[in-house]
Amino acid sequence: MKLLEARIQQDGKVRGTEVLKVDRFLNHQIDVKLLQEIGQEFQRLFGDCGVTKILTIEASGIGIACVTAQYFGVPVIFAKKNKTKNIAGDVYTSKVESFTHGQVYDIIVSKEFLHPEDRVLLIDDFLANGSALQGLIHLVRASGAELVGAGICIEKAFQPGGDLIRGMGVRVESLARVARMSEAGGVEFC
C-alpha cells in the first residue's frame, strides 16, 4: 500500500536495524484517516472470505482492528495479556513472546466470544518474528473456528515471522513489507 509506505518514509523512525517507530501515526498517536484507508484495503483483500470476527492482540492492534471491522460489519475481539476479574469462566490461552517488550506472557480470549462457526481474520500492526500471530492462531484453532488469514500493516520481511506464518498455511497480507532498514539508510520496501 503506497500510502502507508509513504507515511513510513515521512514519519517513521528507525532505531538500529530492527526497530521501526511508527508511533507518530499508527500505534501511539493514531491517524484515523490513514486507518480508514488501511481498513478499506483489508476489506478489499479479505472481503470475500466470509469474515465473522476480527481478532487482534492488545494493545497496538486494537485501533486498527476496530476501524477495519467497520468495513466488515463484524465485532472485534482482542486477546488480553493478563487475566482480569472481568474475564470469568472458560478461556482460550496461549503464550506469546513480545519482540518489543522482550518478555513472554499469556494471552487470553473468553470462550464466550470465539466459536467453531466463526471465520476469523487476524489484524495487527507489525509482523516481525511471528510470535504474536502464532499465539492468535493457536487461540483460533483451539476454538475450532476457521482462520481466513492475517492482515498486517507492516511486515519486517527480513525477519522470520512472515515465512514462519505462511509456512503454517496461513494467508498473510501485509500492506507494507520492509526489506531492510537502518538509521543511516532509512527504510527500503520489498
Buried (B, 14 or more C-beta within 10 A) or exposed (E): BEBBBEBBEEBBBBEEEBBBEBEBBBBEEBBEEBBBBBBBBBBEBBEEBEBBBBBBBEEBBBBBBBBBBBBBEBBBBBBBBEEEEEBEEEBBBBEBBBBEEEEEBBBBBBEEBBEEEBBBBBBBBBBBBBBBBBBBBBBBBBBEBBBBBBBBBBBBBBBEBBEBBEEBEBBBBBBBBBEBBEEEEEBEBE
